[in-house]
Amino acid sequence: MTGKSVPPYLRIAAELRERIAGGELAPGDRVPSTRQIAQEWNVALATATKVLTTLRQEGLVRARPRVGTVVAGAEGDDRAAPESEPKPASAAASAAFAEAGGSAAGAADHELTRDRIVRAAIAVADSEGLSALSMRGIAGRLGVAAMSPYRYVNSKDDLVCLMADAAFAELSYPADAPADWRRRLEAGARALWAVHRAHPWLAHIGPLTRPMALPHLIAYSEWMLTALRGLGLAPAMMLDVNVLLYSYVQGTAVHLEREKQAAGDSGLSGEQWMDAQAAAFDALTTSGRYPVFAEVTGSFDAGNGYDLRLDEVFELGLTSMLDGLALRIGGADPGR
């Protein structure tokens, strides 16, 4: 084949193969994700997926749980360290760290701050998700020695907490706080939705039953609870309402990150995926077993079908929940 007839995915695979052979990408190093390949070489996600599939079939890369696709090496010989890698805890450890290259990026290390680390980590999570986040990767992104971030952040878990608090710090409330309880709750919920929209990984930081003690998340709760004060609700119900609205936003926002992940894994956009499922849905709707579903979906014009828009679903759910809460607040037993 001539250079012009070589499929794009083979050309990109060849370039990455050269990086691996030349040592630019060593065993254990993360290779570009499908999104990064698509952006760097200006190709479709499906093409980027074929690139990684080709390298995987050749045994040059492999998928590593909670890390991503990395350069393959001898079994157990991956260079990437586990996330629990501790900070140097003694003079001897610090000396060993320096001998291992800790001083190579000394100039950059002097400029390193916790804020820079957190901002770099948020940028990674925003573009690639929490699964792509690693302390070593952040060090590489900032151009500092691999262990340098541990001087400012104890672990990846601590880093995620700092990232979450920084994200919640972006919550924007009306300058003039609404006096009406409903308008205040609406403002708080919409502000929380906007932050999750900007940072889809935020919906995956931890279970609802294990809340994080984050100053800016507590500030959000303060805003919401203030709306409920003086309505005659029992303290437990006030907290339940706050948790309910938070969990509604979080539960809806989960699908933002899941869609990004699905697009990256499959190489298909949401529209392309639905096109691929068209035959299966047609078989179900014409089977006669689901008449109401068939009636509803069949009512749309052929060229103007139903589009699932999360922003509209969010608004519908928020309005419905607040309508129900208004009835509850006006009920005879606000404590239940």
C-alpha positions in Angstrom: 0.0 0.0 0.0 1.2 3.5 -0.7 1.4 6.1 2.1 -1.9 7.7 1.0 -3.7 4.4 1.0 -2.7 3.3 4.5 -5.8 3.5 6.8 -5.5 6.3 9.4 -5.7 3.8 12.3 -2.7 1.9 11.0 -0.6 5.1 10.5 -1.4 6.2 14.1 -0.7 2.7 15.4 2.7 2.9 13.7 3.5 6.2 15.3 2.7 4.9 18.8 4.6 1.7 18.0 7.7 3.9 17.3 7.2 5.7 20.6 7.2 2.4 22.4 10.2 1.0 20.5 12.2 4.2 21.1 11.5 4.2 24.8 9.4 7.3 24.8 6.6 5.1 26.2 8.1 2.6 28.6 6.4 -0.5 30.1 3.6 0.6 32.5 3.3 4.0 31.0 -0.3 5.0 30.0 -0.7 5.3 26.2 -3.1 8.0 24.8 -6.7 7.2 25.4 -9.3 7.0 22.6 -10.3 10.6 23.3 -6.7 11.8 23.3 -5.9 10.0 20.0 -9.0 11.4 18.4 -8.0 15.0 19.5 -4.3 14.6 18.6 -4.7 13.1 15.2 -8.1 14.6 14.4 -9.9 11.3 13.8 -13.2 9.8 14.9 -13.4 7.9 18.2 -14.1 4.7 16.2 -10.7 5.1 14.5 -9.0 5.8 17.8 -10.6 2.6 19.2 -9.2 0.6 16.3 -5.7 2.0 17.0 -5.7 0.7 20.6 -7.3 -2.6 19.4 -4.4 -3.1 16.9 -1.7 -2.4 19.5 -3.5 -4.7 22.0 -3.6 -7.5 19.4 0.1 -7.1 18.8 0.7 -7.5 22.5 2.2 -4.0 22.8 -0.4 -2.6 25.2 -2.8 -4.0 27.7 -5.7 -2.7 29.8 -5.0 -2.1 33.4 -7.9 -1.9 35.8 -8.6 1.7 37.2 -5.7 3.0 35.2 -6.4 2.6 31.5 -4.4 1.2 28.6 -0.7 0.9 29.4 2.5 -0.3 27.5 2.8 -4.0 28.1 5.9 -5.5 29.7 7.0 -8.7 31.4 4.3 -9.9 33.8 4.5 -7.9 37.0 7.2 -5.6 35.4 5.0 -2.6 34.8 6.7 0.5 35.9 3.6 2.4 37.2 3.5 2.3 40.9 0.3 1.6 42.9 -1.7 4.5 44.1 -0.9 3.7 47.7 2.8 4.6 47.2 3.7 6.5 50.4 5.6 9.8 50.8 9.2 9.5 51.8 9.0 9.2 55.6 12.7 9.5 56.6 16.0 11.1 55.6 17.1 7.8 54.1 13.9 7.6 52.0 14.3 11.2 50.9 17.9 10.6 49.9 16.9 7.5 47.9 14.2 9.5 46.2 16.8 12.2 45.2 19.2 9.5 43.9 16.3 8.0 41.8 15.9 11.3 40.0 13.9 13.4 42.5 16.1 16.4 41.9 15.9 16.2 38.1 12.9 18.4 38.0 14.1 20.6 40.9 13.3 23.9 39.2 9.8 22.8 38.5 9.4 21.3 42.0 10.1 24.7 43.5 7.1 26.1 41.7 4.8 23.2 42.7 1.9 23.9 44.9 -1.1 22.0 46.2 -3.4 24.3 44.1 -1.4 23.5 40.9 -1.7 19.8 41.6 -5.5 20.0 42.3 -6.1 22.1 39.1 -4.1 19.6 37.0 -6.0 16.7 38.5 -9.3 18.3 37.8 -8.3 18.9 34.1 -7.5 15.2 33.8 -10.7 14.1 35.4 -12.8 16.5 33.3 -11.3 15.2 30.0 -10.8 11.5 30.8 -12.7 10.7 34.0 -11.5 9.6 37.5 -10.2 6.3 36.2 -7.5 8.1 34.3 -6.2 9.9 37.4 -3.0 8.9 39.1 -0.4 10.7 41.2 2.4 9.6 38.8 0.4 10.9 35.9 -0.2 14.3 37.5 3.5 14.5 38.2 4.2 13.9 34.5 1.6 16.4 33.5 3.3 19.1 35.7 6.8 18.1 34.6 8.0 17.2 38.1 9.5 14.1 39.7 7.1 11.2 40.2 7.1 11.5 44.0 6.9 15.3 44.2 3.1 15.5 44.5 3.2 13.5 47.7 4.9 16.4 49.4 1.6 18.2 49.1 -1.0 15.5 49.0 -0.9 12.3 51.0 -2.7 10.0 48.5 -5.0 9.8 45.5 -8.0 9.6 47.9 -6.9 12.9 49.5 -6.4 14.4 46.1 -10.0 13.5 45.1 -11.3 15.2 48.2 -9.4 18.4 47.4 -10.6 18.2 43.8 -14.2 17.8 44.9 -14.0 20.7 47.3 -12.5 22.9 44.6 -15.3 21.9 42.2 -18.0 22.7 44.8 -16.3 26.1 45.4 -17.6 26.9 41.9 -21.2 26.8 43.1 -22.8 30.1 42.1 -25.9 31.4 44.0 -28.0 34.5 43.3 -26.5 37.7 44.7 -29.9 38.4 46.3 -31.0 35.2 48.1 -34.7 34.4 47.3 -36.8 34.7 50.4 -39.3 32.1 49.1 -38.2 28.6 50.1 -39.0 27.0 46.8 -37.1 29.5 44.7 -34.1 29.2 47.1 -34.1 25.4 46.7 -34.4 25.7 42.9 -31.4 28.0 42.8 -29.3 25.7 45.0 -30.3 22.6 43.0 -29.6 24.3 39.6 -26.2 25.6 40.9 -25.3 22.0 41.9 -26.4 20.7 38.5 -24.3 23.2 36.7 -21.2 22.2 38.7 -21.9 18.5 37.9 -22.3 19.5 34.3 -18.9 21.1 34.3 -17.3 18.2 36.2 -19.1 15.0 35.3 -16.7 12.9 37.5 -18.1 14.7 40.6 -21.1 12.3 40.7 -18.8 9.4 41.2 -16.7 10.6 44.2 -18.4 8.5 46.8 -21.6 6.9 48.0 -24.4 9.1 49.3 -24.2 7.2 52.7 -20.6 8.3 53.3 -20.7 12.1 52.9 -17.4 13.9 52.7 -16.6 16.7 55.2 -15.9 19.3 52.5 -16.3 23.0 53.4 -17.9 24.0 50.1 -20.3 21.1 50.2 -21.3 22.0 53.7 -21.8 25.6 52.4 -24.2 24.1 49.8 -26.2 22.3 52.6 -26.3 25.6 54.5 -27.9 27.3 51.6 -30.5 24.5 51.2 -31.3 24.1 54.9 -31.7 27.9 55.3 -34.5 27.6 52.7 -36.3 25.1 54.9 -35.8 26.8 58.2 -39.0 28.2 59.7 -41.3 26.0 57.8 -42.2 23.8 60.8 -40.3 20.8 59.5 -38.6 18.5 62.0 -34.8 18.6 61.8 -34.6 15.1 60.5 -36.9 15.9 57.6 -34.9 19.1 56.8 -31.8 17.0 56.4 -33.8 14.3 54.5 -35.0 16.9 52.0 -31.5 18.3 51.6 -30.1 14.8 50.9 -33.0 13.9 48.6 -32.4 16.9 46.3 -28.6 16.3 46.4 -29.1 12.7 45.5 -31.4 13.6 42.7 -28.8 15.9 41.1 -26.1 13.3 41.7 -28.1 10.4 40.4 -29.0 12.3 37.2 -25.5 13.6 36.7 -24.0 10.0 36.9 -25.1 9.5 33.3 -23.0 12.4 32.1 -19.8 10.5 32.9 -21.2 7.2 31.8 -22.0 8.6 28.4 -18.5 9.9 28.0 -17.1 6.5 29.1 -19.4 4.6 26.7 -18.5 6.8 23.8 -14.8 6.2 24.5 -15.1 2.5 25.0 -17.3 1.9 21.9 -16.1 4.6 19.6 -19.7 5.5 18.9 -21.6 8.7 19.6 -25.0 8.4 21.3 -26.7 8.9 17.9 -24.5 6.3 16.2 -25.3 3.8 19.1 -29.0 4.4 18.7 -28.8 3.9 15.0 -27.1 0.5 15.6 -29.9 -0.5 18.0 -32.7 0.6 15.6 -33.4 -2.9 14.3 -33.6 -4.4 17.8 -36.0 -1.6 19.0 -38.1 -2.1 15.8 -38.4 -5.8 16.5 -39.6 -5.1 20.1 -42.1 -2.4 19.2 -43.7 -4.4 16.4 -43.9 -7.6 18.4 -47.3 -6.6 19.9 -46.1 -7.3 23.4 -45.6 -3.7 24.4 -48.6 -1.8 22.8 -48.3 1.4 24.9 -44.6 1.7 24.3 -45.2 1.2 20.6 -48.0 3.7 20.6 -45.9 6.4 22.3 -42.7 5.9 20.3 -44.7 5.5 17.1 -46.3 8.9 17.5 -43.1 10.7 16.6 -42.3 11.7 13.1 -39.8 9.5 11.3 -37.3 12.4 11.0 -38.1 14.0 14.4 -37.9 11.3 17.0 -37.5 11.5 20.7 -34.2 12.8 22.0 -33.3 12.2 25.6 -32.0 15.6 27.0 -30.7 15.3 30.5 -31.2 19.0 31.2 -34.9 18.8 30.4 -35.3 15.6 32.4 -33.5 17.3 35.3 -35.9 20.3 35.2 -39.0 18.0 35.0 -37.8 16.0 38.0 -36.9 19.1 40.1 -40.3 20.7 39.4 -42.1 17.5 40.3 -40.1 17.0 43.5 -40.8 20.5 44.7 -44.5 20.2 43.8 -44.6 17.2 46.1 -42.6 18.9 48.8 -45.0 21.9 48.7 -47.9 19.5 49.4 -45.9 17.9 52.2 -45.0 21.1 53.8 -48.7 22.1 53.8 -49.7 18.8 55.3 -50.8 18.1 58.9 -47.6 16.3 60.0 -44.5 18.0 58.7 -42.2 15.9 60.9 -42.9 12.7 59.0 
